[in-house]
């Protein structure tokens, strides 16, 4: 493992750091998010698009995408370095799905003219994309999806329901997967499409969350027509497209946002317990802080392994699954402890919510989004520890013969 940037990487990091120092917003308190600063959705979207356009003009919107696809033509390690520096500032996550997941998929599977038209609009903030994958009966077992697409001349007619679709209520485009052949095993017979979210037959219903937000949605598709020219990849080979997208998602969600070690360490230094001592002086509290600190450091060094592999032109292994599962669990523990430490002050606040109130309500979803704890443990067990995979009795069974498949 190499902890040092190469001379060219160091130069790139310094340039990115200087640009961010001038152009990006600074956090006023640990754990603050862009959404906290721009609370109402219209203001958030305006501010997010403004930032994205500024970022695109500076060449930082999609560093590792080829120039012919609208990117900067840089390396993956440069992309990682930039994201490391950007994470220190207050920036929106509005375009994370489009840039981090959909744009690389379009670069791999869309036509040349589609790439030339669609990707620059994602990078500049003109178009927001959503990911239409999960369904009420197909979450962790994504291949069990039952949304259907039936060929009708030069188009496809889609019927079904998607759920937990972030940003669908304001997205212009969606990356959709649907079943096109039920007589094949469930990982086959799936096709991927680009979906214009203004198409007739689409109904989007935001899901009100415990945190008060409503960024997730149910999306109902009723005889929605998609031109065959908007298909990505071959017919019945959409699982390959899905894997490309999901691989990029693992990278995108590895650094889970929320109140982390710095926030709870500061709280422990300022909060007195029932015995009158500062929390930082309590042995049990110090033990928790130490555990969270070395957890965060372990993730950091695991990410360094990924960066070392990328810097050497190698393909990283399943490290993103490790960082995601460790981060998500640590942040939820910190959120719960923060509220416990605050006591009644953690429940009552004159205006808005505290950092730890927000974290308590939002961190549980981070253990589901981008892969549940159970799925990630399977990945780590099989690909890191070399354990035998789970037995899947339905792996080679035609989808329409799987009991209770709902299709």
C-alpha positions as CSV (number, residue, x, y, z in Angstrom):
1,X,0.0,0.0,0.0
2,X,1.3,3.4,-1.0
3,X,0.2,6.3,1.3
4,X,1.8,9.0,-0.8
5,X,0.5,10.7,-4.0
6,X,2.8,10.5,-7.0
7,X,4.1,13.9,-8.1
8,X,1.3,14.2,-10.8
9,X,-1.3,13.2,-8.3
10,X,0.0,15.7,-5.8
11,X,-0.2,18.4,-8.4
12,X,-3.7,17.5,-9.3
13,X,-4.8,17.4,-5.6
14,X,-3.4,20.8,-5.0
15,X,-5.1,22.3,-8.0
16,X,-8.5,20.8,-6.9
17,X,-7.9,21.9,-3.3
18,X,-7.3,25.5,-4.4
19,X,-10.3,25.6,-6.7
20,X,-12.6,24.2,-4.0
21,X,-11.3,26.6,-1.4
22,X,-12.4,29.5,-3.7
23,X,-15.6,28.1,-5.2
24,X,-17.2,25.7,-2.7
25,X,-19.2,26.4,0.4
26,X,-17.7,25.6,3.8
27,X,-19.5,23.7,6.6
28,X,-20.5,25.8,9.5
29,X,-20.8,22.8,11.8
30,X,-19.7,19.1,11.7
31,X,-22.2,16.9,9.8
32,X,-23.9,19.8,8.0
33,X,-25.3,18.9,4.6
34,X,-26.1,20.9,1.5
35,X,-29.7,20.1,2.1
36,X,-29.5,21.7,5.5
37,X,-28.4,25.0,4.0
38,X,-31.0,24.9,1.2
39,X,-33.9,23.3,3.0
40,X,-36.8,23.8,0.5
41,X,-36.6,21.8,-2.7
42,X,-36.8,24.6,-5.3
43,X,-33.9,26.4,-3.7
44,X,-32.0,23.2,-3.4
45,X,-32.3,22.4,-7.1
46,X,-31.4,25.9,-8.2
47,X,-28.3,25.9,-6.0
48,X,-27.4,22.4,-7.0
49,X,-27.6,23.2,-10.7
50,X,-25.6,26.3,-10.3
51,X,-22.8,24.4,-8.5
52,X,-22.9,21.6,-11.0
53,X,-22.5,24.0,-14.0
54,X,-19.6,25.7,-12.2
55,X,-18.0,22.3,-11.6
56,X,-18.5,21.2,-15.2
57,X,-16.9,24.4,-16.6
58,X,-13.9,23.8,-14.4
59,X,-13.5,20.2,-15.7
60,X,-14.3,18.5,-12.4
61,X,-17.8,17.1,-13.2
62,X,-16.7,13.7,-14.6
63,X,-12.9,13.6,-14.4
64,X,-12.5,9.9,-15.5
65,X,-15.0,9.9,-18.4
66,X,-13.3,10.1,-21.8
67,X,-13.4,13.6,-23.4
68,X,-15.5,12.3,-26.3
69,X,-18.2,11.4,-23.8
70,X,-18.1,14.9,-22.2
71,X,-15.7,14.1,-19.4
72,X,-12.2,15.4,-18.6
73,X,-10.4,12.3,-19.9
74,X,-8.5,12.0,-16.6
75,X,-7.8,8.9,-14.5
76,X,-9.9,7.2,-12.0
77,X,-7.4,8.0,-9.3
78,X,-7.8,11.7,-10.1
79,X,-11.6,11.3,-9.7
80,X,-11.0,9.7,-6.3
81,X,-8.6,12.5,-5.2
82,X,-11.1,15.2,-6.2
83,X,-13.9,13.5,-4.4
84,X,-11.7,13.2,-1.3
85,X,-11.1,17.0,-1.4
86,X,-14.7,17.8,-2.3
87,X,-16.0,15.8,0.7
88,X,-14.6,18.5,3.0
89,X,-17.0,21.0,1.7
90,X,-20.8,21.6,1.5
91,X,-21.8,20.3,-1.9
92,X,-25.1,18.8,-3.2
93,X,-25.7,15.1,-3.9
94,X,-28.5,15.8,-6.4
95,X,-26.4,14.6,-9.4
96,X,-24.8,11.6,-7.7
97,X,-27.0,9.1,-9.4
98,X,-26.7,10.7,-12.9
99,X,-23.0,11.3,-12.7
100,X,-21.8,8.4,-10.5
101,X,-24.1,5.6,-11.9
102,X,-25.9,6.5,-15.1
103,X,-23.3,8.5,-17.0
104,X,-20.7,5.6,-16.9
105,X,-23.5,3.2,-18.0
106,X,-24.4,5.4,-20.9
107,X,-20.8,5.7,-21.8
108,X,-20.6,1.9,-22.0
109,X,-23.9,1.0,-23.7
110,X,-25.5,4.1,-25.4
111,X,-25.0,5.0,-29.0
112,X,-22.4,7.6,-30.0
113,X,-25.1,10.2,-30.7
114,X,-26.9,9.5,-27.4
115,X,-23.7,9.8,-25.4
116,X,-22.9,13.1,-27.2
117,X,-26.3,14.5,-26.3
118,X,-27.2,13.1,-22.9
119,X,-23.9,12.9,-20.9
120,X,-23.0,16.6,-21.3
121,X,-26.5,17.5,-20.0
122,X,-25.9,15.4,-17.0
123,X,-22.5,16.9,-16.2
124,X,-23.7,20.5,-16.6
125,X,-26.7,19.9,-14.3
126,X,-29.4,20.4,-17.1
127,X,-30.7,16.9,-16.6
128,X,-31.2,14.9,-13.5
129,X,-31.4,11.1,-13.7
130,X,-33.0,8.5,-11.4
131,X,-32.5,4.8,-11.1
132,X,-35.6,2.6,-11.7
133,X,-34.4,-0.7,-10.3
134,X,-35.9,-1.7,-7.0
135,X,-39.5,-3.0,-6.8
136,X,-41.9,-3.9,-3.9
137,X,-41.0,-7.6,-4.5
138,X,-37.4,-7.1,-5.8
139,X,-35.0,-5.2,-3.6
140,X,-31.9,-7.1,-2.5
141,X,-33.0,-9.9,-4.9
142,X,-33.1,-7.4,-7.8
143,X,-33.2,-10.2,-10.4
144,X,-36.6,-11.0,-9.1
145,X,-38.1,-7.9,-10.7
146,X,-41.5,-8.3,-12.4
147,X,-42.0,-5.0,-14.3
148,X,-42.7,-6.1,-17.8
149,X,-41.6,-4.6,-21.2
150,X,-43.4,-6.1,-24.3
151,X,-42.1,-5.4,-27.8
152,X,-44.6,-3.5,-30.0
153,X,-43.1,-2.7,-33.4
154,X,-40.3,-0.1,-32.9
155,X,-41.1,0.5,-29.3
156,X,-41.7,-1.3,-25.9
157,X,-44.8,-1.1,-23.7
158,X,-43.9,-1.1,-20.0
159,X,-46.1,-2.0,-17.1
160,X,-45.1,-2.3,-13.4
161,X,-44.0,-0.5,-10.3
162,X,-40.7,0.7,-9.0
163,X,-40.0,1.9,-5.5
164,X,-37.4,3.8,-3.4
165,X,-36.5,5.8,-6.5
166,X,-34.5,8.8,-5.4
167,X,-35.3,12.1,-7.1
168,X,-37.9,10.5,-9.5
169,X,-40.3,13.4,-8.9
170,X,-37.9,16.0,-10.4
171,X,-35.8,13.8,-12.7
172,X,-35.9,14.2,-16.5
173,X,-34.5,10.8,-17.3
174,X,-34.4,7.4,-15.6
175,X,-32.4,4.2,-16.1
176,X,-34.9,1.4,-16.1
177,X,-34.7,-2.4,-16.1
178,X,-37.7,-4.6,-17.0
179,X,-38.4,-8.2,-17.7
180,X,-38.7,-9.0,-21.4
181,X,-38.6,-12.8,-21.3
182,X,-40.1,-14.7,-18.5
183,X,-39.2,-18.1,-19.9
184,X,-35.5,-17.5,-19.1
185,X,-33.8,-17.7,-15.6
186,X,-34.3,-14.6,-13.6
187,X,-30.9,-13.1,-14.2
188,X,-31.6,-13.4,-17.9
189,X,-34.6,-12.1,-19.8
190,X,-34.1,-8.6,-18.4
191,X,-33.5,-5.6,-20.7
192,X,-32.3,-2.0,-19.8
193,X,-33.8,1.2,-21.1
194,X,-33.4,5.0,-20.9
195,X,-36.8,6.3,-19.9
196,X,-38.0,9.9,-20.5
197,X,-39.7,10.7,-17.2
198,X,-42.2,13.0,-19.0
199,X,-43.6,10.0,-21.0
200,X,-47.4,9.5,-20.7
201,X,-48.3,6.7,-18.2
202,X,-45.8,7.5,-15.5
203,X,-47.1,8.4,-12.1
204,X,-44.7,9.4,-9.3
205,X,-45.7,9.3,-5.6
206,X,-43.2,10.6,-3.1
207,X,-42.8,8.5,0.1
208,X,-42.8,10.5,3.3
209,X,-39.9,9.5,5.5
210,X,-39.6,9.5,9.3
211,X,-37.1,12.3,8.9
212,X,-39.7,14.5,7.2
213,X,-38.1,14.3,3.8
214,X,-39.7,12.8,0.7
215,X,-36.9,12.2,-1.7
216,X,-37.8,8.6,-2.3
217,X,-40.6,7.7,-4.6
218,X,-43.0,5.0,-5.8
219,X,-43.1,5.1,-9.6
220,X,-46.1,3.5,-11.4
221,X,-45.7,2.6,-15.1
222,X,-49.0,2.1,-17.0
223,X,-48.6,1.2,-20.7
224,X,-45.5,3.5,-20.9
225,X,-44.0,3.5,-24.4
226,X,-40.2,3.5,-24.8
227,X,-38.6,3.6,-28.3
228,X,-36.4,0.6,-29.1
229,X,-33.7,3.2,-29.8
230,X,-33.6,4.0,-26.1
231,X,-32.7,0.4,-25.2
232,X,-29.2,-0.1,-23.6
233,X,-27.4,-3.2,-24.6
234,X,-28.9,-6.3,-26.2
235,X,-32.5,-7.6,-25.6
236,X,-32.6,-9.9,-22.6
237,X,-29.0,-8.9,-21.5
238,X,-30.0,-6.1,-19.2
239,X,-28.4,-7.8,-16.2
240,X,-25.0,-7.0,-17.6
241,X,-26.1,-3.3,-17.8
242,X,-27.4,-3.5,-14.2
243,X,-24.1,-4.9,-12.9
244,X,-22.2,-2.0,-14.5
245,X,-24.5,0.5,-12.8
246,X,-24.5,-1.3,-9.4
247,X,-20.7,-1.5,-9.5
248,X,-20.5,2.3,-9.9
249,X,-23.2,2.7,-7.1
250,X,-21.0,0.7,-4.6
251,X,-18.2,3.3,-5.3
252,X,-20.7,6.2,-5.0
253,X,-22.2,5.2,-1.6
254,X,-19.0,4.0,0.1
255,X,-18.6,7.4,1.9
256,X,-22.0,7.6,3.7
257,X,-22.8,11.1,4.9
258,X,-23.8,11.9,8.4
259,X,-22.6,12.9,11.9
260,X,-19.2,11.1,12.2
261,X,-16.4,10.8,14.7
262,X,-15.5,14.5,14.6
263,X,-19.1,15.5,15.5
264,X,-19.4,13.1,18.4
265,X,-15.9,13.8,19.7
266,X,-16.7,17.5,19.8
267,X,-20.0,16.7,21.6
268,X,-18.2,14.6,24.2
269,X,-15.8,17.5,24.9
270,X,-18.7,19.9,25.6
271,X,-21.3,17.8,27.4
272,X,-21.4,17.0,31.1
273,X,-22.9,13.8,32.4
274,X,-25.0,13.2,35.5
275,X,-21.9,13.0,37.7
276,X,-20.8,16.5,36.6
277,X,-17.8,15.2,34.6
278,X,-17.4,15.9,30.9
279,X,-18.4,12.9,28.8
280,X,-14.8,12.8,27.4
281,X,-13.6,12.0,30.9
282,X,-15.8,8.9,31.2
283,X,-14.1,5.6,30.5
284,X,-17.0,4.0,28.7
285,X,-17.4,7.0,26.5
286,X,-13.7,7.1,25.7
287,X,-13.9,3.4,24.8
288,X,-16.7,4.1,22.3
289,X,-14.8,7.0,20.8
290,X,-11.7,4.9,20.4
291,X,-13.6,2.2,18.6
292,X,-15.3,4.7,16.3
293,X,-11.9,6.4,15.6
294,X,-10.1,3.2,14.6
295,X,-13.2,2.1,12.6
296,X,-12.9,5.3,10.6
297,X,-9.2,4.9,10.2
298,X,-9.6,1.3,9.0
299,X,-12.0,2.5,6.3
300,X,-9.6,5.2,5.3
301,X,-6.7,2.7,4.9
302,X,-9.0,0.4,3.0
303,X,-9.8,3.2,0.6
304,X,-6.1,3.8,0.3
305,X,-5.8,0.2,-0.9
306,X,-8.4,1.0,-3.6
307,X,-6.5,4.2,-4.5
308,X,-3.2,2.3,-4.7
309,X,-4.7,-0.2,-7.0
310,X,-6.2,2.5,-9.2
311,X,-3.0,4.5,-9.3
312,X,-1.2,1.4,-10.5
313,X,-3.8,0.8,-13.2
314,X,-5.3,-2.2,-11.4
315,X,-8.9,-3.0,-10.8
316,X,-9.9,-2.8,-7.1
317,X,-11.6,-5.7,-5.4
318,X,-14.8,-5.6,-3.3
319,X,-13.4,-3.0,-1.0
320,X,-16.3,-0.6,-1.6
321,X,-18.6,-3.1,0.0
322,X,-16.4,-3.2,3.1
323,X,-16.3,0.6,3.4
324,X,-20.0,1.0,2.9
325,X,-21.1,-1.6,5.5
326,X,-18.6,-0.3,8.1
327,X,-19.4,3.4,7.6
328,X,-23.2,2.8,7.7
329,X,-23.1,0.9,10.9
330,X,-20.7,3.3,12.6
331,X,-22.7,6.4,11.7
332,X,-25.9,4.8,13.0
333,X,-24.2,3.9,16.3
334,X,-22.9,7.5,16.6
335,X,-26.3,9.0,15.9
336,X,-27.9,6.9,18.7
337,X,-25.2,7.7,21.1
338,X,-25.3,11.4,20.3
339,X,-28.9,11.6,21.2
340,X,-28.4,9.5,24.4
341,X,-25.6,11.9,25.4
342,X,-27.7,15.0,24.8
343,X,-30.7,13.6,26.8
344,X,-33.7,15.9,26.7
345,X,-31.7,18.4,24.7
346,X,-31.4,15.9,21.9
347,X,-35.2,15.6,21.7
348,X,-36.2,19.3,22.0
349,X,-34.9,22.0,19.8
350,X,-36.4,25.5,19.2
351,X,-35.9,25.5,15.4
352,X,-35.3,22.7,13.0
353,X,-33.4,19.5,14.2
354,X,-30.0,19.0,15.6
355,X,-27.2,17.2,13.8
356,X,-27.8,14.1,15.8
357,X,-31.6,14.2,15.4
358,X,-31.1,14.3,11.7
359,X,-28.5,11.5,11.8
360,X,-30.7,9.3,14.0
361,X,-33.6,9.6,11.4
362,X,-31.5,9.3,8.3
363,X,-28.7,6.8,9.0
364,X,-30.9,3.6,9.0
365,X,-31.5,4.0,5.3
366,X,-27.8,4.0,4.6
367,X,-27.7,0.3,5.7
368,X,-30.2,-0.4,2.9
369,X,-29.4,1.9,0.0
370,X,-26.7,0.6,-2.4
371,X,-27.0,-2.9,-0.9
372,X,-28.2,-4.2,2.5
373,X,-25.9,-5.3,5.2
374,X,-26.8,-8.9,4.4
375,X,-26.0,-8.6,0.7
376,X,-22.7,-6.9,1.4
377,X,-21.7,-9.5,3.9
378,X,-22.4,-12.1,1.3
379,X,-20.1,-10.2,-1.1
380,X,-17.3,-9.9,1.5
381,X,-17.7,-13.6,2.5
382,X,-17.5,-14.9,-1.0
383,X,-15.1,-12.5,-2.6
384,X,-12.8,-11.6,0.3
385,X,-12.9,-14.6,2.6
386,X,-13.4,-17.2,-0.1
387,X,-16.4,-18.8,1.6
388,X,-18.8,-20.9,-0.5
389,X,-21.7,-18.9,-2.0
390,X,-25.3,-19.2,-0.8
391,X,-27.3,-22.1,-2.4
392,X,-29.7,-20.6,-4.9
393,X,-32.3,-23.1,-5.9
394,X,-33.9,-20.7,-8.4
395,X,-30.7,-19.8,-10.2
396,X,-31.3,-21.8,-13.4
397,X,-35.1,-22.1,-13.2
398,X,-37.2,-20.1,-15.8
399,X,-38.6,-17.0,-14.1
400,X,-42.2,-18.0,-14.9
401,X,-41.7,-21.3,-13.0
402,X,-40.5,-19.8,-9.8
403,X,-43.3,-20.1,-7.2
404,X,-44.9,-16.8,-6.1
405,X,-42.8,-14.8,-8.6
406,X,-45.7,-12.4,-9.2
407,X,-45.2,-12.6,-13.0
